């Protein structure tokens, strides 16, 4: 049984609804559910998730995680590159959950505004994505944590991200 969690994330007041662009380990619903149970959160309803692409960025494995035992993903600007994930509409009172899950509460990651494009067509969506805080990035990228990468790719496959994108991501762990 996990310890009860109190503090900023659970005490956050409701704000405006938002769209969360998910590209990392939170794609794996089983891993997310285990984290939610451990930290006292009800996990989001993924039924409204939209497959989406963030243009002008790439995934960088430049954040060291004790939990994952190696490097985890962040986003870095990269003209011509793209990152696939999901755009998940969230109620305003879920911002504390998202900030906690993404490591913003500890200062490891920071939220920033992005515009994502639905993979199946439709109008671009304003969203919030998370990237590592500048002072928490490694000086150079490392090979991703094997466990982290497996969770990220498995979640992406379950959602239906493109096989070419996921194969290229998985190849970064070899």
Secondary structure as the mmCIF struct_conf table of DSSP 4:
data_model
#
loop_
_struct_conf.conf_type_id
_struct_conf.id
_struct_conf.beg_label_comp_id
_struct_conf.beg_label_asym_id
_struct_conf.beg_label_seq_id
_struct_conf.end_label_comp_id
_struct_conf.end_label_asym_id
_struct_conf.end_label_seq_id
HELX_LH_PP_P HELX_LH_PP_P1 UNK A 2 UNK A 4
BEND BEND1 UNK A 7 UNK A 7
HELX_RH_AL_P HELX_RH_AL_P1 UNK A 8 UNK A 11
HELX_LH_PP_P HELX_LH_PP_P2 UNK A 12 UNK A 14
STRN STRN1 UNK A 18 UNK A 22
BEND BEND2 UNK A 24 UNK A 24
HELX_RH_3T_P HELX_RH_3T_P1 UNK A 25 UNK A 27
HELX_RH_AL_P HELX_RH_AL_P2 UNK A 29 UNK A 39
TURN_TY1_P TURN_TY1_P1 UNK A 40 UNK A 40
HELX_LH_PP_P HELX_LH_PP_P3 UNK A 42 UNK A 44
HELX_RH_3T_P HELX_RH_3T_P2 UNK A 46 UNK A 48
STRN STRN2 UNK A 50 UNK A 65
TURN_TY1_P TURN_TY1_P2 UNK A 66 UNK A 69
STRN STRN3 UNK A 70 UNK A 90
HELX_RH_3T_P HELX_RH_3T_P3 UNK A 92 UNK A 94
HELX_RH_AL_P HELX_RH_AL_P3 UNK A 95 UNK A 101
TURN_TY1_P TURN_TY1_P3 UNK A 102 UNK A 107
BEND BEND3 UNK A 108 UNK A 108
STRN STRN4 UNK A 109 UNK A 118
TURN_TY1_P TURN_TY1_P4 UNK A 119 UNK A 120
BEND BEND4 UNK A 121 UNK A 121
STRN STRN5 UNK A 125 UNK A 132
HELX_RH_3T_P HELX_RH_3T_P4 UNK A 134 UNK A 136
BEND BEND5 UNK A 137 UNK A 137
BEND BEND6 UNK A 139 UNK A 140
HELX_LH_PP_P HELX_LH_PP_P4 UNK A 143 UNK A 143
STRN STRN6 UNK A 144 UNK A 144
HELX_LH_PP_P HELX_LH_PP_P5 UNK A 145 UNK A 145
HELX_RH_AL_P HELX_RH_AL_P4 UNK A 146 UNK A 159
TURN_TY1_P TURN_TY1_P5 UNK A 160 UNK A 160
HELX_RH_AL_P HELX_RH_AL_P5 UNK A 163 UNK A 171
TURN_TY1_P TURN_TY1_P6 UNK A 172 UNK A 173
#
